[in-house]
Structure formats: structure tokens, C-alpha cells
Amino acid sequence: MENVYKVYSGRAGACMCGCAGKYSYTAKGAVKHNPGYQPNVSERSVKIITTKLLRNSNTERDEGTMVLVQNGRILVAWFDI
């Protein structure tokens, strides 16, 4: 969980530009992976979403990401490998 630097929670099937969901960064992630604007830094949101992803057996894991689509929502976590 300490390698996670950004998470997204939004409506499944919509674009992930942020209009139908929310990105949250860790403090370190906001510095290292600066999106070019003032990101939402929320260690709590990152922890909550990451925990949901890790506890759900339907989470798809790929190199650098975890993704879960469930109940009309998509949860994504990005992490350093």
C-alpha cells in the first residue's frame, strides 16, 4: 500500500478525466507524479480506496495498476513498481 501514489473513484463507463469522478494523491505522489495542477492530496482517500481494491477478489491487477469495476463504479490505484 505504501507504493500507491494516486487513486481514482468514479462512474464506470464514463471517461476518467475527472468530470465523473475524483482523483486523490498521496503527498509524495503529488510531488513525484505532478499532474501539472494543484492535485487533491488525501492520504485517507488513497488508503480507503486501496484497501477496497486489495480486499476484493474481483480486482484486476496489472503492472502498476489495480482496477475494480463494480456496482456502476470504477476504482483504480496506481503504484510504483
C-alpha positions as semicolon CSV with decimal commas, in nm:
position;residue;x (nm);y (nm);z (nm)
1;M;0,000;0,000;0,000
2;E;0,292;0,235;0,057
3;N;0,376;0,230;-0,316
4;V;0,033;0,367;-0,416
5;Y;0,060;0,730;-0,523
6;K;-0,277;0,802;-0,686
7;V;-0,632;0,664;-0,686
8;Y;-0,947;0,732;-0,884
9;S;-1,309;0,672;-0,791
10;G;-1,575;0,743;-1,049
11;R;-1,868;0,634;-1,257
12;A;-1,800;0,320;-1,463
13;G;-1,828;0,366;-1,837
14;A;-1,751;0,738;-1,825
15;C;-1,424;0,897;-1,920
16;M;-1,167;0,930;-1,644
17;C;-1,085;1,298;-1,699
18;G;-1,226;1,378;-1,357
19;C;-1,569;1,504;-1,463
20;A;-1,742;1,185;-1,342
21;G;-1,511;1,101;-1,055
22;K;-1,228;1,214;-0,832
23;Y;-0,852;1,166;-0,828
24;S;-0,668;1,169;-0,496
25;Y;-0,292;1,169;-0,444
26;T;-0,062;1,094;-0,157
27;A;0,160;1,385;-0,057
28;K;0,465;1,213;-0,209
29;G;0,268;1,115;-0,518
30;A;0,159;1,473;-0,580
31;V;0,523;1,581;-0,585
32;K;0,669;1,289;-0,779
33;H;0,385;1,245;-1,029
34;N;0,276;1,609;-1,055
35;P;-0,021;1,634;-1,292
36;G;0,055;1,998;-1,375
37;Y;-0,211;2,146;-1,148
38;Q;-0,282;2,154;-0,776
39;P;-0,394;1,794;-0,713
40;N;-0,627;1,679;-0,437
41;V;-0,396;1,537;-0,169
42;S;-0,582;1,297;0,057
43;E;-0,389;1,020;0,228
44;R;-0,719;0,900;0,377
45;S;-0,894;0,859;0,039
46;V;-0,592;0,679;-0,103
47;K;-0,591;0,438;0,191
48;I;-0,967;0,371;0,178
49;I;-0,974;0,301;-0,197
50;T;-0,655;0,095;-0,189
51;T;-0,793;-0,118;0,096
52;K;-1,115;-0,181;-0,101
53;L;-0,912;-0,289;-0,403
54;L;-0,685;-0,519;-0,203
55;R;-0,976;-0,687;-0,021
56;N;-1,189;-0,755;-0,328
57;S;-1,114;-1,079;-0,517
58;N;-1,251;-0,928;-0,842
59;T;-0,980;-0,663;-0,855
60;E;-0,773;-0,684;-1,173
61;R;-0,404;-0,632;-1,115
62;D;-0,165;-0,520;-1,384
63;E;0,183;-0,378;-1,384
64;G;0,146;-0,054;-1,191
65;T;-0,235;-0,055;-1,151
66;M;-0,526;-0,219;-0,973
67;V;-0,876;-0,182;-1,118
68;L;-1,220;-0,279;-0,990
69;V;-1,548;-0,218;-1,172
70;Q;-1,847;-0,292;-0,952
71;N;-2,197;-0,156;-0,892
72;G;-2,161;0,113;-1,156
73;R;-1,836;0,246;-1,009
74;I;-1,472;0,212;-1,107
75;L;-1,189;0,222;-0,856
76;V;-0,830;0,248;-0,976
77;A;-0,500;0,270;-0,790
78;W;-0,164;0,349;-0,947
79;F;0,154;0,241;-0,775
80;D;0,528;0,248;-0,826
81;I;0,677;-0,091;-0,904
